Amino acid sequence: MATAYHNLSEYDINSMPDASDMKVAIAAAEWNSEITDALLKGAVDTLMRNGVKQENIYVARVPGTVELTFASQQMAEFYQPDAVIAIGCVVRGDTPHFDYVCQSVTQGITHLNTLFGIPFIFGVLTTNTMEQARERAGGRLGNKGDEAAVAAIKMHDFVCKLK
């Protein structure tokens, strides 16, 4: 989580598990594409920097954040990846729509984590303003996409150690 004391993109690359054999699916929302494109780039760059081969990264774009749950589930079934990352951005507006979208995708991704034997990573920004989103999509607080990719690698390693 980004705070005034922690940058989303900061991690010790030397402490990262080997990800060279990983397959990762990423579902990214088109809505707020200025932000989701930056998050997606951060995730892909971090995966590759940590050894994931480009041909083992499957990316699909969906219209909005609510659609991430279905897309993530479909990608898990079709590609059989080691982890799925859901990337989106919801910015609070003047109506309760923000609350419904955030609740839907949070519950959906959480539910997928209980159904499959792989991690589903929540790479969705839920901010009050577009400026807060920019700060977390490559701005002064780093990139939530980086953080999501690091979480995917570490959670895959966690699962592997259980076997």
Disulfide bonds with the S-S distance in Angstrom:
none
